[in-house]
Amino acid sequence: MRQSWISIATSALLLLGAGAARADELALFNAAVEEFASHNRAAIGYLRSENTDLALVELDRMKEFWGSFAERFGGHRPAPFRDNKLYVTMLVDVPTRIVTAMIMVNFGRLDIARGSLQGIREEMSAVRRASGVEVLADCVIDTNTAMGALRTVADAPDWDKPDIAAKADAYGAAVRRCDGMAAESVRADPEFRRLADGIAASLALVPRAIAARDGDLLHRIIIELQAFDNLLAFRYG
């Protein structure tokens, strides 16, 4: 009987060890993806400001880093991604998109280059979501989408419809979700707090603009929100 309990305890410890190893493996994977994504965000930012020299530096870093990433995680995926068919497509697509961006920069087509890099951001998010792995960057994509929807209805406001309030509420909910899922170190970061709290303060003015049918005030709010949203994507997307 004693031997049975020892065997059960040993098996339990082995299972716990395996679970911890899988968690560590996923954490290392996410950290590697985030490091690559930080260069992607920087490149997109430089392209937006038309600083092509620094954009090309970041693109070179992306190309080099992705080679290391593919070598490490290409044939040995973390457990959640083992059966994810999008994973292999990502391994091929990402370097292709990087090269496309480099070519487009040299051709002066910065808009196409940005689109290629944005495609990387969205594709990596799709791979994670398909495997049930969500990180802050995925939530930030949702906030960007919600901001786009709010901007669309605010550009030509119809004060008699609830669209503006509904879209503002949806955007606020997306940002609060990101705030809630961010790591404690990120949530306490003064930069993150400035963005999340600044968005909340700006959104609090939307009902006043709607009540007064004040298009100028709404326009100023949207400009402020768009600036916050761009910075959220640049830093954490």
C-alpha positions in Angstrom: 0.0 0.0 0.0 2.8 2.3 1.0 4.5 1.6 -2.4 1.3 2.6 -4.2 1.0 5.9 -2.4 4.7 6.6 -3.2 4.0 5.8 -6.9 0.9 8.1 -6.9 2.9 10.9 -5.3 5.7 10.5 -7.7 3.4 10.6 -10.7 1.7 13.7 -9.4 5.1 15.4 -8.9 6.1 14.5 -12.5 2.8 15.9 -13.8 3.3 19.1 -11.9 6.8 19.3 -13.2 5.6 18.8 -16.8 2.9 21.4 -16.4 5.5 23.9 -15.1 7.8 23.1 -18.0 5.0 23.8 -20.5 4.2 27.1 -18.8 7.9 28.1 -18.8 8.1 27.2 -22.5 5.1 29.3 -23.4 6.4 32.2 -21.3 9.7 32.0 -23.2 7.8 31.9 -26.5 5.7 34.9 -25.6 8.8 36.8 -24.5 10.6 36.1 -27.8 7.5 37.2 -29.8 7.3 40.4 -27.8 10.9 41.2 -28.4 10.4 40.7 -32.1 7.1 42.7 -32.0 8.9 45.6 -30.3 11.1 46.0 -33.4 8.0 45.7 -35.6 6.2 48.5 -33.6 9.3 50.7 -33.9 9.6 50.2 -37.6 5.9 51.1 -38.1 6.4 54.2 -36.0 9.4 55.3 -38.0 7.6 54.7 -41.3 4.7 56.8 -40.0 7.1 59.7 -39.4 8.9 58.9 -42.7 12.2 58.2 -41.0 13.3 55.6 -43.5 16.8 55.2 -42.3 15.8 54.1 -38.8 12.9 52.1 -40.2 15.4 50.1 -42.3 17.6 49.5 -39.2 14.6 48.0 -37.4 13.7 45.9 -40.4 17.2 44.5 -40.4 16.8 43.7 -36.7 13.5 42.0 -37.4 14.9 39.9 -40.2 17.8 38.8 -38.0 15.7 38.1 -34.9 13.1 36.2 -36.9 15.8 33.9 -38.1 16.7 33.1 -34.5 13.1 32.8 -33.5 12.3 30.3 -36.4 15.4 28.3 -35.5 14.3 28.0 -31.9 10.5 27.6 -32.2 10.0 26.5 -35.8 10.3 22.8 -35.2 9.6 22.8 -31.5 6.4 24.7 -30.8 5.0 25.3 -27.3 2.1 22.9 -26.6 -0.8 25.2 -27.4 0.4 25.7 -30.9 1.2 22.0 -31.8 -1.9 21.5 -33.9 -2.3 25.1 -35.1 -2.2 25.1 -38.9 -1.7 28.8 -39.0 1.6 28.5 -37.3 3.5 27.1 -40.3 2.0 29.8 -42.5 3.2 32.4 -40.1 6.7 31.1 -40.2 6.7 31.6 -44.0 4.7 34.8 -44.1 6.6 36.9 -41.6 10.0 36.9 -43.3 8.2 37.5 -46.7 6.4 40.5 -45.2 9.7 41.9 -43.8 11.4 41.6 -47.2 8.4 43.2 -48.9 8.5 46.1 -46.4 12.2 46.6 -47.1 11.6 46.7 -50.9 8.7 49.1 -50.5 10.8 51.5 -48.3 13.4 51.6 -51.0 10.7 52.3 -53.6 9.4 55.1 -51.5 6.1 53.3 -50.9 6.0 53.7 -47.1 2.2 53.1 -47.0 2.6 49.6 -48.5 5.6 48.9 -46.2 3.5 49.9 -43.1 0.7 47.7 -44.4 3.1 44.7 -44.7 4.3 45.2 -41.1 0.8 45.7 -39.8 0.0 42.4 -41.5 2.6 40.7 -39.3 1.1 42.1 -36.2 -2.4 40.9 -37.2 -1.2 37.5 -38.4 0.7 36.7 -35.1 -2.4 37.7 -33.2 -4.5 35.4 -35.3 -2.1 32.5 -34.5 -2.3 33.2 -30.8 -6.0 33.5 -30.7 -6.5 30.3 -32.7 -4.5 28.5 -30.0 -6.4 30.2 -27.1 -3.3 32.2 -26.1 -4.1 35.9 -25.7 -1.6 38.6 -24.7 -1.9 42.3 -24.2 -0.9 43.0 -27.8 -4.0 41.1 -29.0 -6.2 43.2 -26.8 -4.6 46.4 -28.1 -5.5 45.3 -31.6 -9.1 45.2 -30.4 -8.9 48.7 -29.0 -7.5 49.9 -32.3 -10.4 48.4 -34.1 -12.9 49.9 -31.7 -11.2 53.3 -32.1 -11.6 53.0 -35.8 -15.3 52.3 -35.5 -15.7 55.3 -33.1 -13.8 57.6 -35.4 -16.0 56.6 -38.4 -19.3 57.5 -36.7 -17.8 60.6 -35.1 -16.6 62.0 -38.4 -20.2 62.5 -39.6 -22.2 62.5 -36.3 -25.9 61.8 -36.4 -27.0 63.2 -33.1 -30.3 61.5 -33.3 -28.8 58.0 -33.3 -27.1 56.2 -30.4 -24.1 55.2 -32.6 -21.5 57.6 -31.0 -22.3 56.7 -27.4 -22.4 53.0 -28.3 -19.0 53.1 -30.1 -17.5 55.1 -27.3 -18.7 52.6 -24.7 -17.3 49.8 -26.8 -13.9 51.5 -27.0 -13.9 52.1 -23.3 -14.7 48.5 -22.6 -11.9 47.3 -24.8 -9.4 49.6 -23.1 -10.6 48.5 -19.6 -10.2 44.8 -20.7 -6.6 45.5 -21.7 -6.0 47.3 -18.4 -7.4 44.3 -16.5 -5.3 41.7 -18.4 -2.0 43.6 -18.4 0.8 42.3 -16.1 1.0 44.1 -12.8 4.3 45.7 -13.8 2.7 47.1 -17.0 -0.5 48.3 -15.2 1.7 50.2 -12.7 3.9 51.6 -15.4 3.4 55.4 -15.5 3.3 55.4 -19.3 0.6 52.8 -19.5 -1.4 54.5 -16.7 -1.1 57.8 -18.6 -2.6 56.2 -21.7 -5.3 54.1 -20.0 -6.4 56.9 -17.7 -6.1 59.5 -20.3 -8.5 57.5 -22.6 -11.0 57.2 -19.7 -10.9 60.9 -19.1 -11.4 61.8 -22.7 -14.3 59.3 -23.1 -16.0 60.9 -20.0 -16.4 64.0 -22.2 -18.3 62.3 -25.0 -21.7 62.4 -23.3 -21.3 66.2 -22.9 -20.5 66.6 -26.6 -23.5 64.5 -27.6 -25.9 66.3 -25.2 -24.8 69.7 -26.6 -24.6 68.4 -30.2 -21.1 70.0 -30.1 -19.3 68.8 -33.2 -16.1 70.8 -32.4 -15.9 69.3 -28.9 -16.4 65.8 -30.3 -13.8 66.4 -32.9 -11.2 67.5 -30.3 -12.1 64.4 -28.1 -11.6 62.1 -31.1 -8.2 63.7 -32.0 -7.1 63.2 -28.4 -8.4 59.6 -28.2 -6.7 58.8 -31.6 -3.4 60.1 -30.2 -3.7 57.9 -27.1 -4.7 54.9 -29.2 -1.7 55.3 -31.5 0.6 55.5 -28.6 -1.0 52.4 -27.1 -0.4 50.5 -30.3 3.2 51.9 -30.6 4.1 50.9 -27.1 2.1 47.7 -26.3 0.5 46.5 -29.6 
